[in-house]
Amino acid sequence: MSAASGSSIETDANPGRRTLLLFIITSLTFGTAFVGIKAGLVDIPPILFAALRYDIGAAILLSYVYWRGGYWRPRTRSDLMAVAIAGFFLSGLNAALLFTGQQYITTGTAAVVFSLVPVVAPLFALVLLPEERFDPIGMVGILLGLVGVAVIVGLNSVSTSGESTVLGVTLVGGAAVAAAFGSVLLSRTDRSIPGLGMTAWALVLAAGLVHCLSMLVGESPGDATPTIRTFIAVFWVGVPATALAFPAYYGLIDRAGPVRANLISYTVPLVATGVGAIVLGEVIPLRTVSGFLIIVIGFALVERRNLKSEIRRLRGLPAPPEQDEEVVCESAPRG
């Protein structure tokens, strides 16, 4: 099941170089989003911060898809359903949990836990997509993903002193579950609107929902402290990490396909961890590195057939005739 894409494919002399550039841009923008979130949470209430991100991202993306023209707005009931699913699960609930959870854990840990999305999605697919079947090796991969999270939390965190770590991982894990569930639901819709247009409208919906949630929990714009750091953080997560990241991501799907595009789930944590250590002076816990490696192994087991096909393609060998590109996890926000 391939994700619909919203970017047109341009012909150029070095398509491989352009694909690599899109991969790097996507990894850097989504990865540094976690750092921007962590920095901004010092001065801005978490859910209000998420709403401000979507205010900016929605305004820019919606202006872009309108300027580009074509099929830029929902026209069918399936389009509206897709926007509603993406707006609530992939954006609204996802961001509320992610921003709140990042108060308690490092950027690298948050990005690693969030990389569970393509590992958890098959669990929902087993129930929601009857045609999807996973063999014992795939199920082992899913279990390894959960083991990776357990390693990140660590036995010493299950104590009074470690309650904040458990809470942070639980909230960010909830964001990953919301994204995984929403992406599987999204794959069931028969939408016609391209992915980027759908995302722009989903961010509009999410902005309204998250603002309402922010008010319900008692947050107020007066709670934010207007500092230079605040403005930089809001700008960064709203513009490069949203308005630039999504067009680059859908452009990557156009050029590389959803399987290779979704590999950014495992470059984003590396970027977030490294930049978090440099910019915020965060220490990278050994258990985060260990948990990440276990999650990557789990992902490789779940997606081993698709990855094997991609390796053959990179070597210039034809893919097996029975091997169709299957992606359970629809295009979703990465952070």
C-alpha positions as CSV (number, residue, x, y, z in Angstrom):
1,M,0.0,0.0,0.0
2,S,1.8,3.1,-1.2
3,A,1.2,6.5,0.3
4,A,-0.2,9.0,-2.1
5,S,2.1,11.8,-2.8
6,G,1.6,15.5,-3.3
7,S,4.8,16.5,-5.0
8,S,5.4,16.4,-8.7
9,I,8.4,14.5,-10.0
10,E,10.9,16.7,-11.8
11,T,13.3,15.5,-14.3
12,D,17.0,16.3,-13.8
13,A,20.4,15.1,-14.7
14,N,21.2,13.6,-11.3
15,P,18.0,12.0,-9.9
16,G,20.1,10.0,-7.4
17,R,21.8,13.1,-6.0
18,R,18.4,14.9,-5.7
19,T,16.9,11.9,-3.9
20,L,19.8,11.9,-1.5
21,L,19.4,15.6,-0.9
22,L,15.7,15.2,-0.1
23,F,16.6,12.4,2.3
24,I,19.1,14.5,4.1
25,I,16.8,17.5,4.3
26,T,13.9,15.4,5.6
27,S,16.1,13.7,8.2
28,L,17.6,17.0,9.4
29,T,14.3,18.9,9.6
30,F,12.3,16.2,11.3
31,G,15.3,15.3,13.5
32,T,15.9,18.9,14.7
33,A,12.2,19.3,15.4
34,F,12.7,17.3,18.6
35,V,15.5,19.6,19.6
36,G,13.4,22.7,18.9
37,I,10.5,21.2,20.9
38,K,12.7,20.5,23.9
39,A,14.2,24.1,23.8
40,G,10.9,25.8,23.5
41,L,9.3,23.8,26.3
42,V,11.4,25.8,28.8
43,D,9.3,28.9,28.0
44,I,6.0,27.7,26.4
45,P,3.3,25.3,27.8
46,P,3.6,22.1,25.8
47,I,0.1,21.9,24.2
48,L,0.1,25.6,23.3
49,F,3.5,25.1,21.7
50,A,2.1,22.3,19.6
51,A,-0.8,24.5,18.5
52,L,1.5,27.4,17.5
53,R,3.6,24.9,15.5
54,Y,0.5,23.9,13.5
55,D,-0.7,27.5,13.1
56,I,2.5,28.4,11.3
57,G,2.9,25.1,9.4
58,A,-0.8,25.1,8.3
59,A,-0.6,28.7,7.0
60,I,2.5,28.1,5.0
61,L,1.6,24.6,3.6
62,L,-2.0,25.6,2.7
63,S,-0.7,28.7,0.9
64,Y,1.8,26.6,-1.0
65,V,-0.7,23.9,-2.1
66,Y,-3.2,26.7,-3.1
67,W,-0.4,28.5,-5.1
68,R,0.6,25.2,-6.8
69,G,-3.0,24.6,-7.8
70,G,-4.4,21.3,-9.1
71,Y,-6.1,18.9,-6.7
72,W,-5.4,21.0,-3.6
73,R,-8.5,20.8,-1.5
74,P,-10.8,17.9,-0.4
75,R,-13.5,17.1,-2.9
76,T,-14.9,13.7,-1.8
77,R,-16.2,12.1,1.4
78,S,-13.1,9.9,1.4
79,D,-10.9,13.0,1.2
80,L,-12.7,14.6,4.2
81,M,-12.3,11.3,6.1
82,A,-8.6,11.2,5.4
83,V,-8.2,14.8,6.5
84,A,-10.1,14.0,9.7
85,I,-8.0,11.0,10.5
86,A,-4.7,12.7,9.8
87,G,-5.8,15.8,11.7
88,F,-6.9,14.0,14.8
89,F,-4.5,11.0,15.1
90,L,-1.5,11.9,13.0
91,S,-1.3,15.5,14.0
92,G,-3.5,16.6,16.9
93,L,-3.3,13.7,19.4
94,N,0.2,12.9,18.3
95,A,1.6,16.4,18.9
96,A,-0.3,16.9,22.2
97,L,1.3,13.7,23.6
98,L,4.7,14.2,22.0
99,F,5.2,17.8,23.2
100,T,3.9,17.0,26.7
101,G,6.2,13.9,27.0
102,Q,9.3,15.7,25.8
103,Q,9.3,17.7,29.0
104,Y,10.5,14.6,30.9
105,I,13.1,12.9,28.5
106,T,15.9,13.9,26.2
107,T,15.4,14.7,22.6
108,G,17.3,11.5,21.5
109,T,15.2,9.3,23.8
110,A,11.9,10.9,22.5
111,A,13.0,10.4,18.8
112,V,14.0,6.8,19.4
113,V,10.7,6.0,21.1
114,F,8.8,7.7,18.3
115,S,10.6,5.6,15.8
116,L,8.4,2.7,16.9
117,V,5.7,4.0,14.5
118,P,6.5,1.6,11.6
119,V,7.0,-1.3,14.1
120,V,3.7,-0.8,16.0
121,A,1.6,-0.2,12.9
122,P,1.5,-3.9,11.9
123,L,-0.3,-4.7,15.2
124,F,-3.2,-2.4,14.2
125,A,-3.0,-3.7,10.6
126,L,-3.6,-7.3,11.9
127,V,-7.1,-6.1,13.2
128,L,-8.0,-3.3,10.7
129,L,-6.5,-4.8,7.5
130,P,-7.7,-8.4,7.2
131,E,-5.6,-8.9,4.1
132,E,-2.4,-8.2,6.1
133,R,-0.7,-11.3,7.5
134,F,2.6,-11.4,9.5
135,D,4.7,-14.5,9.9
136,P,6.4,-15.5,13.1
137,I,9.6,-13.6,12.2
138,G,7.6,-10.4,11.7
139,M,5.9,-10.9,15.0
140,V,9.4,-11.3,16.6
141,G,10.3,-8.0,15.1
142,I,7.3,-6.3,16.6
143,L,8.2,-7.8,20.0
144,L,11.8,-6.6,19.6
145,G,10.5,-3.1,19.1
146,L,8.7,-3.2,22.4
147,V,11.8,-4.7,24.1
148,G,13.8,-1.8,22.8
149,V,11.5,0.6,24.5
150,A,11.8,-1.4,27.8
151,V,15.5,-1.1,27.5
152,I,15.3,2.6,27.0
153,V,13.1,3.0,30.1
154,G,15.6,0.8,32.1
155,L,14.9,-1.1,35.3
156,N,16.3,1.7,37.4
157,S,13.6,4.1,36.1
158,V,10.9,2.0,37.6
159,S,11.3,3.7,40.9
160,T,10.4,7.0,42.6
161,S,13.4,8.8,41.1
162,G,12.6,7.5,37.6
163,E,8.9,8.3,37.5
164,S,9.5,11.3,35.1
165,T,11.4,9.0,32.7
166,V,8.5,6.5,32.7
167,L,6.0,9.2,32.2
168,G,7.9,10.8,29.4
169,V,8.4,7.5,27.5
170,T,4.7,6.6,28.1
171,L,3.5,9.9,26.6
172,V,5.8,9.8,23.6
173,G,5.0,6.1,23.2
174,G,1.4,7.1,23.2
175,A,2.2,9.6,20.4
176,A,3.8,6.9,18.4
177,V,0.8,4.6,18.9
178,A,-1.6,7.4,17.8
179,A,0.5,8.0,14.7
180,A,0.7,4.2,13.9
181,F,-3.1,3.8,14.5
182,G,-3.9,6.8,12.4
183,S,-1.6,5.7,9.6
184,V,-3.3,2.3,9.3
185,L,-6.7,3.9,9.4
186,L,-5.6,6.3,6.7
187,S,-4.5,3.4,4.5
188,R,-8.1,2.2,4.5
189,T,-9.5,5.4,3.0
190,D,-10.0,5.7,-0.7
191,R,-8.7,9.3,-0.8
192,S,-7.9,11.0,-4.0
193,I,-6.3,14.2,-2.7
194,P,-2.5,14.1,-2.8
195,G,-0.6,13.6,0.5
196,L,0.7,17.1,0.8
197,G,-2.7,18.7,0.3
198,M,-4.2,16.3,2.8
199,T,-1.5,17.2,5.3
200,A,-2.0,20.9,4.9
201,W,-5.7,20.6,5.6
202,A,-5.0,18.1,8.5
203,L,-2.7,20.7,10.1
204,V,-5.5,23.3,9.9
205,L,-7.9,20.9,11.7
206,A,-5.1,19.9,14.2
207,A,-4.3,23.5,15.0
208,G,-7.9,24.1,16.0
209,L,-8.2,20.9,18.0
210,V,-4.9,21.5,19.9
211,H,-5.8,25.1,20.7
212,C,-9.1,23.8,22.2
213,L,-7.2,21.2,24.2
214,S,-4.7,23.7,25.4
215,M,-7.5,25.9,26.8
216,L,-9.3,22.9,28.3
217,V,-6.2,22.0,30.4
218,G,-5.8,25.6,31.6
219,E,-3.0,26.8,29.4
220,S,-2.9,30.5,28.4
221,P,-0.7,32.5,26.0
222,G,0.2,34.6,29.1
223,D,2.0,31.5,30.4
224,A,4.6,31.8,27.6
225,T,7.7,33.7,28.3
226,P,8.7,35.8,25.2
227,T,12.4,35.3,24.9
228,I,14.7,35.0,21.8
229,R,14.9,31.2,22.5
230,T,11.1,31.1,22.4
231,F,10.8,32.8,19.0
232,I,13.6,30.7,17.5
233,A,12.0,27.5,18.8
234,V,8.6,28.3,17.5
235,F,10.0,29.5,14.1
236,W,12.1,26.3,13.8
237,V,9.4,23.8,14.5
238,G,6.8,25.7,12.5
239,V,8.9,26.5,9.4
240,P,11.8,24.2,8.7
241,A,10.5,21.3,10.7
242,T,7.0,21.5,9.3
243,A,6.5,23.7,6.3
244,L,9.8,22.6,4.7
245,A,9.9,19.0,6.1
246,F,6.6,17.8,4.6
247,P,7.2,18.9,1.0
248,A,10.7,17.4,1.2
249,Y,9.2,14.2,2.6
250,Y,6.5,13.8,0.0
251,G,9.1,14.6,-2.7
252,L,11.2,11.8,-1.3
253,I,8.3,9.4,-1.5
254,D,7.8,10.4,-5.2
255,R,11.4,9.7,-6.0
256,A,12.4,6.9,-3.7
257,G,9.1,5.2,-2.9
258,P,7.5,4.8,0.6
259,V,9.8,2.0,1.8
260,R,13.0,3.9,1.4
261,A,11.3,7.2,2.5
262,N,10.1,5.6,5.8
263,L,13.7,4.7,6.6
264,I,14.0,8.3,7.9
265,S,12.4,6.8,11.0
266,Y,15.9,5.6,11.9
267,T,17.9,8.6,10.7
268,V,15.8,11.1,12.6
269,P,16.7,9.7,16.1
270,L,20.4,9.9,15.1
271,V,20.0,13.5,14.1
272,A,17.9,14.4,17.2
273,T,20.4,12.7,19.6
274,G,23.5,14.3,18.0
275,V,22.0,17.8,17.7
276,G,20.5,17.5,21.2
277,A,23.9,16.7,22.6
278,I,25.6,19.6,20.8
279,V,22.9,22.3,21.2
280,L,21.4,21.4,24.5
281,G,24.3,19.6,26.1
282,E,22.3,16.5,26.6
283,V,24.0,13.3,27.7
284,I,23.2,10.3,25.5
285,P,22.3,7.3,27.8
286,L,23.8,4.0,26.8
287,R,20.4,2.3,27.2
288,T,18.9,4.7,24.6
289,V,21.6,3.6,22.1
290,S,21.0,-0.1,23.0
291,G,17.2,0.3,22.7
292,F,17.5,2.1,19.4
293,L,19.6,-0.8,17.9
294,I,17.1,-3.3,19.1
295,I,14.2,-1.3,17.6
296,V,16.1,-1.1,14.3
297,I,16.6,-4.9,14.3
298,G,12.9,-5.3,14.9
299,F,12.0,-3.0,12.0
300,A,14.4,-4.9,9.8
301,L,12.6,-8.2,10.6
302,V,9.1,-6.7,10.1
303,E,10.1,-5.1,6.7
304,R,12.7,-7.7,5.7
305,R,11.0,-8.5,2.3
306,N,10.7,-4.9,1.3
307,L,14.3,-4.2,2.4
308,K,15.6,-7.2,0.5
309,S,13.8,-5.9,-2.6
310,E,15.3,-2.5,-2.1
311,I,18.8,-3.9,-1.8
312,R,18.3,-5.8,-5.1
313,R,17.0,-2.7,-6.7
314,L,20.1,-0.7,-5.6
315,R,22.3,-3.4,-7.0
316,G,20.6,-3.1,-10.3
317,L,18.8,-6.5,-10.0
318,P,15.2,-7.0,-10.8
319,A,12.8,-7.5,-7.8
320,P,11.1,-10.9,-7.6
321,P,7.9,-10.8,-9.7
322,E,5.8,-11.7,-6.6
323,Q,7.3,-8.9,-4.5
324,D,5.0,-5.8,-4.5
325,E,6.0,-2.8,-2.5
326,E,3.8,-3.0,0.6
327,V,3.7,-0.3,3.2
328,V,1.4,-0.7,6.2
329,C,2.3,2.6,7.7
330,E,0.9,5.5,5.6
331,S,2.7,8.8,5.4
332,A,2.8,10.4,8.8
333,P,4.4,13.3,10.7
334,R,7.8,12.2,11.9
335,G,8.1,14.5,14.9
